[in-house]
Amino acid sequence: MSKDLEVPKETGKDYVHTAFKTALGEVPLAGGALVEIFSAVIESPFQKRKIEWMHRVVDAIEELQEKGLKVDELRENEQFISAVFYASHLAMKTHQEEKLQALKNAIMNIAQGFEIDESIQQIYLNYIDQFTVLHVKILRFALSRKVSPNIMMGSLKPILISTYPELDRKEGLVNQIWKELYNSGLISVDSLQGGLSSQGLGQKFTTQLGDNFLRFIEER
């Protein structure tokens, strides 16, 4: 199984790390000492991320075994193996726990028979890579939110800010993310600004594509 789950080769960051070490080694007299200090303090970014992701994949396989799936079944599941290879490539590009957990959840869901066209599967994996953590947070808000019974009419924007106070005074960023989610076909309205009734404020604004994406990246 370890051969099937081998992660991709070195990334650009790792080449930068190696090049920097080489340059330090060429410094007259003190070069060798500088390389030792550099290597001691700054571990290769690729190797560190590779090991951490491999542990995460092993954890996923063990969890799948606990759910009744056998290693032989996983080895023969081409959709799962392809997803692990692609997710491994994406995992090397991020340090964010939310994205790494989403990638792990995605490959586990695929192994457990998540019904999805393989083209959509790759699109969803790319969304994990392309979208920020804030994109997913706002998408979840579009799916469901708490609306005060005292609100008779209004727009979604104040409710979003009350839900996530850290987004106050970030109107431009929020509008941009909402628009990107709309353009990606994940939400059904193009703006947070429209006036809605109290019933309208509580309705679901995600599309089926958006609902399935959230299911794809969540632990089951």
N, C-alpha and C positions, 0 to 999 in steps of 0.2 A: 504493500500500500504506500509506503514512503516514496517509492519511485514515482508512482502516479501523482503524488501530491507535492512533488518538487516545485518550489516557487521559482519565479523568473530570475534571470541573471541580473547583474549589477545595473543600477540606475545611474542617471547622470550625476546625482548627488554623491554617489560613491566614487565616481571618477574624479570629481572635484576634490573629495577627501584625499584620494591617492595622489593626485597632482600636487596638492598643497604639501603633503608629506615629502614628495620628491623635491619640491622647490626648497623646502627647509633643509633637506639633506645636502644641498649644494652650497649652503652658506659656509664660507671659509671658517675653519677652526671649530666653530660652535655648532655646525650643522647636525652632527650626530646626536648631540645632547638635546637640541631643539626637537628633533624627530621623536625621541623617546618621550619628552614631555608632552608633545602633541598627541602621540598615540595613547599615553596614559590618561589624558584628560578628555579627549574627544574620540569616542569609539566610532568606528565606521557606521554611518547612518544606515546603510543598506543591511549590514550584518545584524544590527540591533533589531531593526524592524522585521527582518526575515525570521529571526528566531522567535520574536514575540508573536508573529502571525502563525508560524508553524505550531506553536503551543496552542493558539486559539483554534486552529483547524483540528488538532488532535482532541481538544476538549469537545469540539462539535461532534466528532466521530464517536467519542465515548458516550456522549449524551444520546446520540442516535441509536447506539447499541442498547442503551438502557430503555429506549422506547420500542425495542424489538427488531430494529434493523440489523442485518448481519453485514460484516465487512465484505464478504463476497458479493452481496447484493449491491453495495456501494461501488465496489470495483467495476462491476458490469454496468453500472448506470452512467451512460455516456453524457447525459444531460448534467448530472451531478459533477462528474469529473471536469467537464468543460467549464462549468460554473466556478469550480474551485480554482482552476488555472486562471481564469479571468479575474476572479475576486482577489487572487493572490497578487496579480499585477497591480490592481487598484489599491490594495492594502499598503503596498510599498510607497504610495504617494501621500499618505496622510498619517498624522499622529493623533487625530481626534478620536477619542474613545467612542463617541456616538456613531461615527462612520464605520469604525472597525466592528462594532457590535452589530450594526445594520448589515454589513457584509457577512458576518458569521450567521446571523439569523436567516439571511437570504439563502445561503447554501444549505442550511438545515431544512428550510421550507421546501426547497427543490428536492432534496433527498426524500422528504416525507410525502411527495406526490402533489405539491402545490400545482394546480392546473393552470398552466400558462404557456402560451405560444413561445417558442424559443426566440423569436425576434423581439417580442415584448420583454422577455427575460433579459436580453442584452441591453435593451433600452433602460429597463429598471436599474440594472447594475451601473450603467452609465450615469443615471440620475444620482445614485449614491455618491459617485465621484464628482459630478458637476455641481450638485446643489450644496449649499451650506447647511449647517445644522439649523440655522434660522429658517431656511426654506421648509424643512420638515416640520418645524414647530408651527409655522404659519399654516401649513397644509393641514395639520391636525386641528388647528383652530377652525379652519374652513369646514372640516368634517363635523365638529360639534363644539359647543361652547355654552357656558352658563350665562343666561340673560336675566337681569333683575326683573322681578314682576312689576316694579314701579315704572319701567320704561315702556311707554305706549308706542313710540315711534322714534326712529333715528337711523344712524348709519352704523356699519360694523366697526369703523375706526375707533370710536371711544371704548367699545367693548374689548377690542384687541388690546388697547393700551391698559385698560383696567386688569386684563388677564395677564399681560406681560408688561409691567411698569417700566422695565428697562428699555422698552422701545419708544418711550416718550421722547419727543424731539428728534426722532429718526424717521420722519415722515417720508422723505425721499427714498430711503433704503427700503422701507416697508412697501411703498407703492411699487418700487422696481421689482421686488421679490414677488409680490402679488401678480404683477403683470407677467412675469416669467412663468409662474405656475399656470396662469391662464393660457398663455401662448403654448405651453407644453401639453395642454389638454387635460390638466389635472383638476382644475376648478372651473365652475360654470359661469361665473360673472367676472367682468373685466376690471371692476373697481370696488374699493371699500367704501366709497363715498355715497352711494345711492341711498335715498330715504326708504326705510322699510317699516312695516308694522311690527308690533311686538312678536307676532307669530312668524313673520318673515325673518326677523333677526335670529330666531332659534332654528331655522331650517338648515338642512345640509346643503353645502355649496361645492362639495367635491363631486367629480364625475366618477363613473365606474372605473376609469383608468386610474384616477387618484385614489379611490378606495382600495383597489387591488394593490397599488404601490405600497400603501401603508401596511396592508396585510403582508406583503412580500418581505418587508424589512422588520417586522415585529416578531418577537418570540412567541411561539405557540406551545 
